[in-house]
Amino acid sequence: MSTLRNPVGPKDRKVYVRRRILVLAGLLAVIAVVVLVFVKPGASGSAQSAREVEVPSDLAAADAKKAAADGETPVCNEGQLQVTPVTDKTDYAGGELPQFSLTVQNTGEEACSADLGTAGMEFAVTSGDDEVWRSVDCQQNPEHLAVIIAPGESLETEPVAWDRTRSSPETCEITRDPVAAGGASYHLRVAAAGAQGTGTAQFLLY
């Protein structure tokens, strides 16, 4: 008695071809699983913080760049933008909060598009060599806003209030220390749409 169940003769060539195709497909599936497990899309050699991933620097003018790619208004380059810091006063009484803004002027000969959303600008307060506060340290939900600026046109942003405290990314969820007052001198510097501000705006805190 044969030990084979339902013994058959040689298979048709098409059967062997189908079997080889199935085996090859199985191997490809295994390779795909290994790649997905060990080579994750977008992985890099160093970990980025959540803040860095949330607001990558190359998105500083995302909307404006898209417009340029579509053949519309070109993106402003750093050389044609003049950014200037602005304070609402030059000295502040005790408890009075400084209001910061900035102006952006297109010094070029053609209209251009600049990112003037909160994600595209920065305010910083310094005292001597000490940088005591930055608007981006604890910024939430930064937004991009592509604005077309005509040649020679100057735009001023909405004011941002400073609570007179020292900031850092580690102090966002705790009570922050107030900065020195009593006539202490501070300087406001700014940046917008990839261009650093011209000079600083000095003010005193009492």
C-alpha positions, 0 to 999 in steps of 0.5 A, a space after each residue: 500500500 502506498 504511503 502517499 495520499 491521492 498519488 498523482 503524476 507529474 504536474 502541468 507546467 502552469 501549476 509550477 509557474 503559479 507555485 513559483 509566483 506565490 512563493 515569490 509574492 510571499 518573499 516580497 511580503 516578508 521583505 516589505 514587513 522587515 523594511 517597515 519595522 526597521 526603516 520607518 519613514 522619516 526616521 533620522 539619526 537624531 531625535 527632534 523635540 516636539 517643538 522643532 517638529 511642530 514648527 520646522 524652520 523651512 516652513 517659515 514662508 510656506 504659503 508664499 512659496 506655494 504662491 510663487 510655485 504657482 507663478 504668482 507673486 514671488 517670495 520676498 528675499 531677505 535683502 529686500 525686506 527692512 524689519 524694524 522693532 517698535 515699542 509703544 513707549 520708551 519707558 513703563 511705570 511699575 506694572 505697565 506691560 510693554 507692547 511690542 510690534 514690528 514694521 516690515 518694508 519692501 525695499 525692492 522694486 517689485 511686489 513680493 510675498 512674506 510670511 507675517 504670521 506668528 510662525 514667521 516672526 520673533 520678538 526678543 528682549 535683551 539686557 546687555 548680553 543677557 537675552 531675558 525673553 523670547 516670544 517663541 519660547 512658549 508660543 502656542 499654535 503658531 500660524 503662517 500668513 502670506 502677505 503681499 507687500 508692494 514696492 516701498 510699502 511698509 506694514 506694521 504688525 499687531 502689538 504683542 504684550 510682554 508680561 515682564 518675566 524671564 522666559 525659556 522653553 522650560 518655564 512655560 508651565 510654571 510661574 516665571 521670575 519677573 525681570 529687574 525694574 527700577 529704571 532698568 534698560 532693555 532692548 527689543 530686537 525682532 525678526 520676520 519672514 527670515 530677515 533680521 531686524 535693523 537695530 534695536 528699540 530701547 526702553 526702560 522699566 520702572 
